[in-house]
């Protein structure tokens, strides 16, 4: 099931590079983003019904997307996770 995205917001979708084998490591992402919590409107962990993979979907005001993506790229998270912006 694909989540519905509200066009009034931007979204960062984070998934583990190892797919289903890396699904339990989202605590590492949550800890890394803790300093940006005020910029995040909502976040939820969803499971792709077709593959079983989990994705962390972060909802934010549109102007915050670039800052969060740059933050992620500056951490070690980029080694283990794919990040997409919608």
URURBEL-V472680 format. One record per residue. N is the residue number from 1. RES is the residue in one letter. SS is DSSP state (@ for helix, = for strand, . for the rest). PSI is psi in radians with two decimals (999 if undefined). BURIAL is b if it has 24 or more other C-alpha atoms within 12 Angstrom, else e. Layout:
((N:RES:SS:PSI:BURIAL) (N:RES:SS:PSI:BURIAL))
//
This chain:
((1:X:.:2.24:e) (2:X:.:2.22:e) (3:X:.:2.64:e) (4:X:.:2.27:e) (5:X:.:2.27:e) (6:X:.:2.11:e) (7:X:.:-0.18:e) (8:X:.:-0.15:e) (9:X:.:2.92:e) (10:X:=:2.80:b) (11:X:=:2.45:b) (12:X:=:2.19:b) (13:X:=:2.19:b) (14:X:=:2.25:b) (15:X:=:2.63:b) (16:X:=:2.42:b) (17:X:.:-0.45:e) (18:X:.:0.10:e) (19:X:@:-2.33:e) (20:X:@:-0.44:e) (21:X:@:-0.43:e) (22:X:@:0.27:e) (23:X:@:-0.38:b) (24:X:@:0.07:e) (25:X:@:0.25:b) (26:X:@:-0.24:b) (27:X:@:-0.58:e) (28:X:@:-0.71:e) (29:X:@:-0.81:b) (30:X:@:-0.75:e) (31:X:@:-0.72:e) (32:X:@:-0.57:e) (33:X:.:0.02:b) (34:X:@:-0.56:e) (35:X:@:-0.20:e) (36:X:@:0.17:e) (37:X:@:-0.61:e) (38:X:@:-0.38:e) (39:X:@:-0.23:b) (40:X:=:2.17:b) (41:X:=:-0.75:e) (42:X:=:2.73:e) (43:X:=:2.56:b) (44:X:=:2.64:e) (45:X:=:2.18:b) (46:X:=:2.68:e) (47:X:=:2.29:e) (48:X:.:2.06:e) (49:X:.:-0.43:e) (50:X:.:-0.67:e) (51:X:.:-0.34:e) (52:X:.:-0.05:e) (53:X:.:2.56:b) (54:X:=:2.57:b) (55:X:=:2.46:b) (56:X:=:2.12:b) (57:X:=:2.10:b) (58:X:=:2.13:b) (59:X:=:2.34:b) (60:X:=:2.89:b) (61:X:.:2.58:e) (62:X:@:-0.65:e) (63:X:@:-0.20:e) (64:X:@:-0.27:b) (65:X:@:-0.86:b) (66:X:@:-0.71:e) (67:X:@:-0.75:e) (68:X:@:-0.73:b) (69:X:@:-0.75:b) (70:X:@:-0.65:e) (71:X:@:-0.83:e) (72:X:@:-0.75:b) (73:X:@:-0.43:e) (74:X:.:0.02:e) (75:X:.:3.08:e) (76:X:.:-0.07:e) (77:X:@:-0.54:b) (78:X:@:-0.35:e) (79:X:@:-0.55:e) (80:X:@:-0.22:b) (81:X:=:2.56:b) (82:X:=:2.47:b) (83:X:=:2.35:b) (84:X:=:2.56:e) (85:X:=:2.35:b) (86:X:.:999:b))
//
